[in-house]
């Protein structure tokens, strides 16, 4: 029962915009959990490509996720250059 409630909360959306936000959150979770054990931020281009929307809609989705404090854009130092991208809060 808990699993079904979790899936309903993750997939059922009120509007198309809400569906895009939930799709972005699911993708960020999958990128975080499916890595090599290191919690690197998901690159902006990868999230943009996964959503497959126009730049205006993509900016609206990422702005909504940032305002709702579900995701944030971070920059982490790397060996040669910094890594930047989206990370869940």
C-alpha positions, 0 to 999 in steps of 0.5 A: 500500500505504501508503495502505491501511495508513493507511486501515485504521489510521484506520477499523478499530476494536476496539470501538464506543468505539474507533470513536467515538474514531477518528471524532472524530480524523478529524473534527478532522483534516478541520476542521484541514485544510479551513479557510481556512489558519488553524489555529483549534480546532474548537468543542466544539458542532461535535464534539459534534454530529458524534459525535451521542452522549449527553453521558456518552459524549461526555465519555468520548470527549473524556476518552480523547482528552485522556488519550491526548494525541491532542487537547486543549481549547484557548482562543486569544485573538481580536479580540473574544472568545477562541476555544475548542475541540478541537485535535489535538496 
